[in-house]
Amino acid sequence: MTRLFTALEIPSNVAMHLSLLKGGLPGARWIDPENYHVTLRFIGDIDGRTADEVAHALDRVYRPPFKLTLSGLDCFVSGKTPHSLYARVEPTPSVLELQAEHERILQRIGLPAEGRRYIPHVTIARLRGASSADVARWLAMHGDFRGPSFEVDRFVLFSSRNSVGGGPYLVEEAYPLAA
């Protein structure tokens, strides 16, 4: 079985800006900058034949390059417990349409629909045992974060090992966006 997802890569200069946010939050496991990305569609664990079908189907995506901007920080919560910190990605029509196209393609080849609403983001830390108060203080100190805009000229099909999250990720296929 192969665990796959589609994503946008984060350029090294933007990753450096994000990495400067590390620290000051007990219970945070910070993601390594080389593993920062914007997930478009989590696919999950699939067999080799389906993985080949996914890789082939994504080759049909034809979209122009576009710009993305990271603006602000937030956290995802399960129940009342914060579980990850992330940088918000401004939800431009380009990124939302690209994600929706991935969703349609993957459903067309028989994969189940993603059950969660899509929120474009870059996870910067996983939280275990971090108190809501500590997370709120950290966000208050850093929440006005704004990263440099960057050009998106491709998306990738990543594989990952079955783990708690945060990498390492391997680019299985890269799909250039057409001008």
Buried (B, 14 or more C-beta within 10 A) or exposed (E): EBBBBBBBBBBEEBBEBBBEBBEEBEBBEBBEBBBBBBBBBBBEEBEEEBBEBBBEBBEEBEBEEBEBBBBBBBBBEEEEBBBBBBBBBBBBEBBEEBBEBBBEBBEEEEBEEBEEEBEBBBBBBBBEEBBEEBBEEBBEEBEEBBBEEBEBBEBBBBBBEEEEEBBEBEEBBEBEBEE
